Amino acid sequence: MALSKSALKSKIEAEMVKGGIVIAGDYAQASVLAQAIANAVVDEIQANAEVGVTGGSSAGKYKVV
C-alpha cells in the first residue's frame, strides 16, 4: 500500500476533531498544520524507511516508497 499525504492528513484532522480542536472557520489553521505534519511524516518515511526481508529469494533490505 502506497503512502498518501492526503489520507494521512484526513486521519490527523479526525484525531484533532476528536480532541476538541477546531479545524474549520475563518481563522482556523489546524488543517494547515495537519497537512504540514502529514507531508513531513510521509517524506521522512519515503526517504529513510527500509523493510528487511529475512528469507527466501527476496532476502535483503528494501526502501519504502
C-alpha positions as a printed NumPy array, in Angstrom:
array([[  0.   ,   0.   ,   0.   ],
       [  1.427,   3.361,  -1.001],
       [  1.665,   6.185,   1.498],
       [ -0.76 ,   9.034,   0.915],
       [ -0.259,  12.525,   2.283],
       [ -3.933,  13.374,   1.805],
       [ -5.14 ,  10.213,   3.573],
       [ -2.778,  10.864,   6.486],
       [ -3.951,  14.497,   6.673],
       [ -7.559,  13.307,   6.935],
       [ -6.664,  10.923,   9.758],
       [ -4.761,  13.659,  11.61 ],
       [ -7.722,  16.031,  11.224],
       [-10.128,  13.365,  12.506],
       [ -7.983,  12.881,  15.607],
       [ -7.795,  16.648,  16.11 ],
       [-11.595,  16.924,  15.959],
       [-11.912,  14.047,  18.464],
       [ -9.604,  16.004,  20.744],
       [-11.743,  19.119,  20.511],
       [ -9.587,  21.1  ,  18.078],
       [-11.472,  23.308,  15.624],
       [-10.232,  22.637,  12.083],
       [-12.633,  24.83 ,  10.095],
       [-13.502,  28.514,  10.142],
       [-12.151,  31.882,   9.132],
       [ -9.147,  31.778,  11.458],
       [ -8.642,  28.046,  11.931],
       [ -5.157,  26.885,  10.983],
       [ -5.376,  23.273,  12.173],
       [ -5.844,  21.914,   8.627],
       [ -2.679,  23.703,   7.541],
       [ -0.87 ,  22.138,  10.494],
       [ -2.32 ,  18.699,   9.682],
       [ -1.097,  18.98 ,   6.074],
       [  2.39 ,  20.037,   7.213],
       [  2.611,  17.102,   9.626],
       [  1.354,  14.628,   7.008],
       [  3.844,  15.934,   4.432],
       [  6.764,  15.673,   6.841],
       [  5.866,  12.166,   8.047],
       [  5.381,  10.733,   4.552],
       [  8.528,  12.436,   3.223],
       [ 10.602,  11.105,   6.136],
       [  9.309,   7.557,   5.724],
       [  9.852,   7.571,   1.97 ],
       [ 13.362,   8.975,   2.338],
       [ 14.643,   6.741,   5.137],
       [ 12.476,   3.712,   5.892],
       [ 13.664,   0.238,   4.97 ],
       [ 11.994,  -3.146,   5.175],
       [ 14.092,  -6.179,   5.919],
       [ 13.164,  -9.463,   4.266],
       [ 14.993, -12.185,   6.158],
       [ 14.404, -15.234,   3.979],
       [ 13.617, -16.555,   0.577],
       [ 14.802, -15.417,  -2.803],
       [ 13.829, -11.806,  -1.969],
       [ 16.025, -11.598,   1.135],
       [ 17.572,  -8.199,   1.673],
       [ 16.667,  -4.619,   2.553],
       [ 14.244,  -2.567,   0.51 ],
       [ 13.279,   1.109,   0.645],
       [  9.707,   2.045,   1.484],
       [  8.058,   4.054,  -1.303]])
